[in-house]
Amino acid sequence: MESTLMESLKREDRIILNLRRLYEQFGYTHYKMNKFEEYDLYVANKDFLADSSIITFTDTNGKLMALKPDVTLSIVKNYLPVPDTVQKVYYNENIYRPAKSTHIYKETMQMGLECIGALDTYHISEVVVLAAKSLETLSDHYILDLSHVGVIRGFLEALSLRPSQETKFLTLLKEKNAHGIRQLLDDLGIGGNLQEKAITLASSYGSMEIVIPVLQDLIMNKTMARAVEELSLICNILMSQGLRNIHLDFSIEGDMAYYNGVLFRGYIAGIPSSVLSGGQYDELTEKMGKRAGALGFAINMALLESYEAASEDYDVDVLLLYDSDGLDSSTLMAAVSALIEKGHTVQTQRQAPPKLKYKKLMKFQDGEVKEFESVDTDH
């Protein structure tokens, strides 16, 4: 019964139900919030937002309000610390941001989770595991790229660069531009072993088994040592869960004014940009006066719409065409009911609607359902 119900749902609804089940299995509870917040919340943390453009309006009490462009800020704002505990929540909410392609505001669904409070290595690992399992739910063909801000911070400590030089170095690191990094460090008089380690960090990308030993050879201070140790523990847990589509990648971008631990991005086949993004953002909670560890991720459900269009998914199983001349509606209803009882979803039409996707094209003729020999599955 449950499997039949799941099959009858649209792909997006099935994804949401499967993700909710996954998160609830790990003890995350559903979090519901308002569509808007006070505008000041977003102004104070605009660097944390993917886009600083916000839809605003004035409330009846004169306060400037905003349709929420982000979910994490609202959850952190309403978080109430309890010593030695963590709050584990998941959400599926609409957010309001300009689309990157058109720069026109769009309402899109975002789904994700947040873990806030007394974080330890287990909780951090659990969130990364759930990120990977979320991608598994979306597609068999996925990759989760994983990084750690502590590794990069430790490396910057060793380089002792000025702020403008750090910005340039981080830009080159994001681009995996080994030649540019070598040129920058040559210009700064930084050579030898330190330069070679910088090049190695920039070019390090691959499986956990390959990259972790490379990172261990790069350790130069306590900051890097702690980060590599934590990353190693997380990777061991991922491997113990059979999650091996994980790549370590230190070009992942994350504002170090907010992020302090793991960073990750998730990809699935057929979509060129990341569908999942997340990380540890203790710096944000401290800035908002909460003094708690925090980690989470979000899934861009709008990007999955393009994946759905490219996948073998259909609006209905059967498009049943009929001629209204001399129609016996009672017999047609019985034919539709018989198809539904067999587990099919059915749409009846006099002619095929534009863009409707269906598995089978059938026709109700002479009181019987007949299948066409030529089936158009993407009309």
C-alpha positions in Angstrom: 0.0 0.0 0.0 2.7 2.5 1.0 4.8 1.7 -2.1 1.8 2.2 -4.4 1.1 5.6 -2.7 4.8 6.6 -3.1 4.7 5.7 -6.8 1.6 7.8 -7.4 3.3 10.9 -6.0 5.2 13.3 -8.2 9.0 13.1 -8.0 9.4 16.2 -5.9 6.8 15.0 -3.4 8.5 11.6 -3.2 11.9 13.3 -2.6 10.5 15.4 0.2 8.8 12.4 1.9 12.0 10.3 1.6 14.2 13.1 3.0 11.8 13.8 5.9 11.8 10.1 6.7 15.7 10.1 6.6 16.0 13.1 9.0 13.3 11.8 11.4 15.1 8.5 11.6 18.1 10.4 13.1 15.9 12.3 15.5 15.5 15.6 13.6 12.1 17.3 14.2 10.2 19.4 11.7 10.7 23.2 12.1 8.0 25.6 10.8 8.6 29.3 10.5 7.0 32.5 9.3 7.4 33.7 5.7 9.0 36.9 6.9 11.4 38.4 9.5 12.5 41.9 10.5 14.7 43.3 7.8 17.4 44.2 10.4 18.2 40.5 10.8 19.3 40.2 7.2 21.1 43.6 7.1 23.3 42.6 10.1 24.2 39.3 8.4 24.2 40.2 4.7 27.6 38.6 4.0 26.1 35.2 5.1 23.4 35.4 2.4 23.8 34.0 -1.1 22.4 37.3 -2.4 21.9 40.6 -0.6 18.8 41.6 -2.6 15.8 41.3 -0.4 12.0 41.9 -0.8 10.9 44.3 1.9 7.6 45.8 3.1 6.5 48.0 6.1 4.3 46.2 8.7 1.3 47.8 10.2 3.4 48.7 13.3 5.9 50.6 11.1 8.6 48.0 11.2 10.5 47.2 8.0 10.0 43.5 7.3 11.5 41.1 4.7 10.3 38.0 2.9 12.8 35.5 4.0 15.7 34.9 1.6 17.3 32.4 4.0 16.2 29.8 6.6 19.3 29.4 8.8 19.3 32.9 10.1 15.7 32.5 11.3 16.5 29.2 13.1 19.6 30.6 14.8 17.6 33.8 15.9 15.0 31.6 17.6 17.4 29.1 19.1 17.3 28.8 22.9 20.5 27.3 24.3 20.3 24.4 26.8 23.6 23.3 28.3 25.1 20.0 27.0 22.3 19.5 24.4 21.8 20.1 20.7 18.7 21.2 18.8 18.2 19.1 15.7 15.6 20.3 13.2 14.8 19.9 9.5 12.7 22.2 7.3 11.1 22.5 3.9 10.4 26.2 3.4 9.9 28.6 0.5 12.5 31.3 0.2 12.6 34.5 -1.9 15.7 35.3 -3.9 16.6 36.6 -7.3 17.2 33.8 -9.8 20.9 33.8 -10.9 20.0 33.5 -14.6 17.3 36.2 -14.8 17.9 38.3 -11.6 14.1 38.3 -11.2 12.8 37.4 -7.7 11.5 33.9 -7.4 9.8 31.8 -4.8 11.7 28.5 -4.5 11.5 25.5 -2.1 14.5 24.9 0.1 14.9 21.8 2.3 17.6 21.1 4.8 18.5 20.7 8.4 20.4 22.4 11.3 22.1 21.0 14.3 22.8 23.7 16.9 24.3 23.5 20.5 27.0 21.5 22.2 28.5 20.0 19.0 31.1 17.2 19.2 32.7 15.1 16.5 29.7 12.7 16.5 27.2 15.4 15.7 29.4 16.9 13.0 29.9 13.5 11.4 26.2 12.8 11.6 25.3 16.0 9.6 27.9 15.1 6.9 26.6 11.6 6.8 23.0 12.9 6.3 24.3 15.3 3.6 25.7 12.3 1.7 22.6 10.2 2.3 20.4 13.1 1.1 22.3 13.0 -2.2 21.9 9.3 -2.4 18.1 9.9 -2.1 18.2 12.3 -5.0 20.4 10.1 -7.3 22.6 7.1 -7.5 25.2 9.3 -9.2 26.3 11.9 -6.7 29.5 13.4 -5.3 29.9 15.2 -2.0 32.9 17.5 -1.9 34.3 18.0 1.6 36.6 20.6 3.0 37.6 22.1 6.4 38.1 25.8 7.2 40.6 24.9 9.9 43.1 23.5 7.3 43.0 26.7 5.3 43.2 28.9 8.4 46.2 27.0 9.7 47.8 27.4 6.3 47.2 31.1 6.3 48.8 31.3 9.8 51.9 29.6 8.4 52.0 32.0 5.4 51.6 35.2 7.6 50.1 37.2 4.8 48.5 40.6 4.9 44.7 40.8 4.5 44.8 41.8 0.8 47.3 39.0 0.2 45.2 36.5 2.0 42.2 37.5 -0.2 44.3 37.0 -3.3 45.6 33.6 -2.1 42.1 32.4 -1.3 40.8 33.4 -4.7 43.6 31.5 -6.4 42.9 28.5 -4.1 39.2 28.6 -5.1 40.3 28.5 -8.7 42.8 25.7 -8.1 45.3 28.0 -9.8 48.7 26.4 -8.8 50.6 28.6 -11.3 49.0 31.8 -9.8 49.8 30.7 -6.3 53.4 30.0 -7.2 53.6 33.5 -8.8 52.0 35.2 -5.8 54.4 33.5 -3.3 57.4 34.2 -5.5 56.4 37.9 -5.5 56.2 37.8 -1.7 59.5 36.1 -1.3 57.9 32.9 0.0 59.5 29.8 -1.6 61.0 26.4 -0.7 59.0 23.9 1.3 56.2 26.3 2.2 55.5 27.2 -1.4 55.5 23.5 -2.4 53.0 22.8 0.3 50.7 25.6 -0.9 50.8 24.1 -4.4 50.0 20.6 -3.0 47.0 22.0 -1.0 45.7 23.7 -4.1 45.9 20.6 -6.2 44.7 18.2 -3.6 41.4 16.7 -4.8 40.2 13.1 -4.6 39.0 10.3 -2.5 39.3 10.3 1.3 41.8 7.5 1.3 44.2 9.4 -1.0 43.9 12.9 0.3 44.0 12.4 4.1 47.6 11.1 4.1 48.6 14.1 1.9 47.0 16.5 4.4 48.9 14.8 7.3 52.2 15.6 5.5 51.1 19.3 5.2 50.5 19.9 8.9 52.5 22.9 10.1 50.7 24.1 13.3 48.1 23.1 15.9 45.3 24.7 13.9 46.0 22.4 10.9 46.6 19.4 13.2 43.2 19.7 14.9 41.4 20.2 11.6 43.1 17.2 9.9 42.4 15.0 12.9 38.7 16.0 12.9 38.5 15.5 9.1 40.1 12.1 9.4 37.6 11.0 12.0 34.7 12.2 9.9 36.0 10.4 6.8 36.4 7.2 8.8 32.7 7.4 9.8 31.7 8.1 6.2 33.6 5.1 5.0 32.1 2.9 7.8 28.7 3.9 6.6 29.6 2.7 3.0 29.5 6.3 1.8 32.4 6.5 -0.7 31.3 9.1 -3.2 33.1 11.7 -1.1 36.0 13.9 -2.4 38.2 16.2 -0.4 38.4 19.5 -2.1 40.0 22.7 -0.5 38.7 25.0 -3.2 35.2 25.1 -1.7 34.3 28.7 -1.0 33.1 29.8 2.5 33.3 33.1 4.3 35.7 32.6 7.2 34.0 35.4 9.1 31.1 32.9 9.5 32.4 29.4 8.9 35.0 27.6 11.1 34.8 23.9 10.5 33.7 21.5 7.8 32.4 22.8 4.5 30.7 20.7 1.8 29.0 20.9 -1.5 26.9 18.2 -3.1 26.4 17.4 -6.8 24.3 14.9 -8.8 24.6 13.9 -12.4 22.8 16.1 -14.9 23.0 19.3 -12.9 26.2 21.4 -13.4 26.0 23.4 -10.1 25.8 22.1 -6.5 22.3 21.1 -5.3 23.4 20.9 -1.7 25.6 23.2 0.3 26.5 23.4 4.0 29.0 23.7 6.7 29.8 24.6 10.3 29.1 28.2 11.2 29.9 28.8 14.9 31.1 32.3 14.1 27.5 33.2 13.0 25.9 32.0 16.2 28.5 33.8 18.3 27.9 37.0 16.3 24.2 36.6 17.0 24.9 36.2 20.7 24.1 32.5 21.0 27.6 31.1 21.7 26.7 27.6 20.4 28.2 25.3 17.8 26.1 25.1 14.6 26.1 23.0 11.5 23.7 22.4 8.7 23.0 22.2 5.0 20.3 23.2 2.5 19.1 21.5 -0.7 18.1 23.7 -3.6 14.9 22.1 -4.7 14.5 24.5 -7.7 17.6 22.9 -9.3 16.0 19.5 -9.0 13.2 20.6 -11.3 15.7 20.7 -14.2 16.9 17.3 -13.2 13.3 16.0 -13.1 12.8 17.3 -16.6 15.9 15.4 -17.8 15.0 12.2 -16.0 12.6 9.5 -16.9 9.8 11.0 -14.9 6.2 11.5 -16.0 3.2 13.5 -15.1 0.9 10.5 -15.5 1.3 6.8 -16.3 -1.5 6.8 -18.9 -2.9 9.5 -21.1 -6.3 8.2 -22.2 -7.8 9.9 -25.2 -11.5 9.7 -26.1 -14.0 11.0 -28.6 -16.9 12.9 -27.2 -19.2 11.9 -30.0 -21.5 9.2 -28.7 -19.5 8.9 -25.5 -20.8 6.6 -22.8 -19.4 8.4 -19.7 -20.3 5.6 -17.4 -18.3 3.1 -19.4 -15.3 5.5 -19.7 -15.4 6.0 -15.9 -15.3 2.2 -15.4 -12.3 2.0 -17.8 -10.5 4.7 -15.9 -11.2 3.0 -12.6 -9.9 -0.3 -13.9 -6.6 1.3 -14.9 -6.3 3.0 -11.5 -6.9 -0.3 -9.7 -4.0 -1.8 -11.6 -1.8 0.9 -10.0 -1.7 3.4 -12.9 -2.2 7.2 -12.7 -4.6 8.3 -15.5 -5.5 11.5 -17.2 -8.4 11.6 -19.6 -8.5 14.1 -22.5 -10.1 14.6 -25.9 -6.6 15.5 -27.2 -3.1 15.4 -25.8 -2.2 18.6 -23.8 1.1 20.3 -24.8 4.1 19.3 -22.7 2.3 16.6 -20.7 4.6 13.7 -20.1 3.1 10.2 -20.0 4.4 6.6 -20.1 1.6 5.2 -22.2 -0.8 6.7 -24.8 -4.1 4.9 -24.9 -7.5 5.6 -26.5 -11.0 4.8 -25.4 -12.8 3.5 -28.5 -15.9 1.4 -29.0 -16.2 0.9 -25.2 -12.7 -0.4 -24.9 -9.2 0.9 -23.9 -6.7 0.4 -26.7 -3.0 1.1 -26.6 -1.4 3.0 -29.4 1.5 1.2 -31.1 3.5 4.4 -31.3 3.9 5.9 -27.9 5.0 9.5 -27.5 6.5 9.8 -24.0 7.4 13.5 -24.2 4.5 15.2 -26.1 
